[in-house]
Amino acid sequence: MKMRSVLLGTVFAAAGALGSASAAEVAVTCDTVGQAHDLCVKAVQEWEAKTGHTAKIVSVPQSATERLALYQQILGSGSNDIDVFQIDVIWPGILGSHLLDLKPYSKGVENEHFKPIIENNTYKGKLVAMPFYTDAGLMFYRKDLLEKYGKSVPTTWEELTATAKDVQAKERAAGNDKMWGFVYQAKAYEGLTCDAIEWIDSFGGGDIVNAEGDITVNNPKAAEALTLAASWVGDIAPEGVLNYMEEDARGVFQSGNSVFMRNWPYAWSLGQGADSPIKGKIGVTAVPKGGADGKASGALGGWQMAVSKYSKDPEAAASLALWLTSKEQQKNNAIEGSYNPTITALYDDKDVLAANPFMGDLKATFTNAVARPSRATGANYNKVSNAFYNAVHNVISGKSEADASLAKLEKDLKRIKRKAW
């Protein structure tokens, strides 16, 4: 505890939080998935104890789509009801005009973080958010079941499909009629955008809208990817997957009823928890390639902490945002919750790597993840994503063929873009 106090004192001195003349009360949003909520609450309580300020934690929807809509409503009205927002990696361009520039408060600490994420969080020259943790889609698998049936870890989607189908059938024949081959996020929401951009990019179908702002999604490779994904539903994945978000998929996998699961790194520590039925039976690998000529393509995710420019106590709010994203907190979150740091030095930290061996093994996955086209489409990104995940959902739910859905999507995106994004 003494060392912890020293670290706390160091970071607050850096953030300038100790110079506040009077106590303030700020409102902050915390994560809703995995252990992130509890870790955030604990960190906020430490900040309160050290600074004398108080913080109210505001509940927000689990769905990122619904959360963004709430944030836009609050910030768009100029409300100061929430001071510190946890925002998705794709939102700085959408919300940036309502957020405080953190550079006057950061004292250069942003230089310790991954440069591309800091650039992503810079809006019109202002640092509108600090990285909280980064993410990339990963493939989790039951290593005990693959060993039991003499299967290799698949490197392509085709191999995963065949392996999932075979192991599912054999496990059901052995008495587990609840076993499925593969679970993932297929509800019509932002999580499906992440999963589907992995499918499409892995086949060489691009990333919906390219860096120059050109609409590229209507192509044969994208159609091939979505056609394969549609074949999973009702075969190696339950029909209910069409309504799955992250925690739904984790619930099935962690209960021992799926061979493979696509999810984010946070699922590792929970799956290895003392009460987990599959503790010690989990492997983690890169998201598969789309055929022999494809590439492994995990979607870039991650969350940031931002401060509303309408906050009545911007100094206190900034100090909380900087504490939540500090090296000390990122190390703790990596060890306790397997949340990937955005601070480069922590990828060489022995404690972090001991808790999460895959962070070192799959570092390339995190540094080369495929980004959603939020920078290219700016404030229109939410409309683009909404059109994309609904088009994908129509394909995987059997309502539309891939070619027809992608052609319609292209028209919808052109209508959203008009002359420019």
Phi, psi and omega in degrees: 000327180296315178298320179300319180295321179297316180296317178300315181298322180297312184290326180288328175296319179295324183277351179076020186280341186279351184268006182297134183282330182215158182289143179236160172241128180235158178248137185224146173261139177245167180295166181238354187252139176062217181271358186301324181297310182295321179294322178294315179301315180299317180294321178297319179297323176296318178297318178300314183295324183280324187260339186085354174282167174234156181223140175254127180268124185262128178287139179227161180297151176290321181293127179297326179298313179291325180295317179299317179300320178295315180299317180297323179294315182292310183289323180297334179272357182074018182289146175254025181295329177236132181265315185242122182250135168272119186238151179290158181298340182267002188260346181305322179288336180276319187255354191307324183293345181256003188250151182283142172286120184270353182301321179296345183251343192278336182054036174080007183295341180298339180291346178277345185268165176304125183301317180300327180286322176297319177297320178298326183272005179261120183240115180051044176082359181251139177277095189268357178201151174251139182295133180262306169202157178251164186213155164210146179298138180231161174253120176262146180213159178275097183295331179293322180287323177295319177295319182302321184254014175066036182258144174273158175293122184292144177248349176235160178296325179296318177295318178298317181300313181294317180294315180301317182294318182291311181293321177303312182297318183289323178291322177294321178295333180276357174121350179264088183284358177266356185289134173239160181278325190203132174232152186195193183257109184231009172293153179284086180200184186301328179299326177290326174303316180297310181298314186289327178291331173294313180301310185292313182295326181294334177271358182087021182268007176084196188229044175076294177230128184281178186298335180275357179094007180280139178278117188238001193289336183275085181212160185300324181293320177296319179295321178299316180297313182291327177295318177296315181299323179295330181289343182285326189292123182085354179249286176259351177237145179292155175304327181296346180300338179294351175239014182277136164251191186303311185289332176294314179296316181297323181300317179292312182296313185289338176282355177094016188246025173209145180280317181235154175212130169269127179198186180264165185303334183304334184291342182297306185295326179290320178292337179263007180294159184300330182264008182277128179296341183246020177305132179080001183246009188256136169243157179229135178216175178291154173300137186298163176277158174269080182084174184299329182266003181275195180218151174289131190217091176275137179288138177286126176233202178120161185229155184232163173247128183231157181242132178294136177287353178266002180300138177282343181228068185299326180294314178294319180296319179295321180294325177292316179300319180290326177291316182297334182255010184289165179300319181298316180289322180295322177295315179298317181293327177292317182287315185278329187231005183054043174266126186291127179293159172251003180262119189306317185299333183288345177282354173249007182280123185296327180291320178295315182288330177293322180282331185222077182304328183294338181296324176283317183295325185249027181303322180298328178297321182283328182274343181241024183295151179278129182270145170288154190280050183284326180289320182291325185260351173055230183294346179271000186304317183299323177292320179297312181297318179300315179295320182293308185291332175289322177296317178295316182298324177298324180288308186287341176269000176084011181276341184207150172282154185299315182301314182293319182293321180289325177295317177294320179300317179302316178297319180296320181290324176296324178292322178293318184288316189055239182278331181198158178288000000 
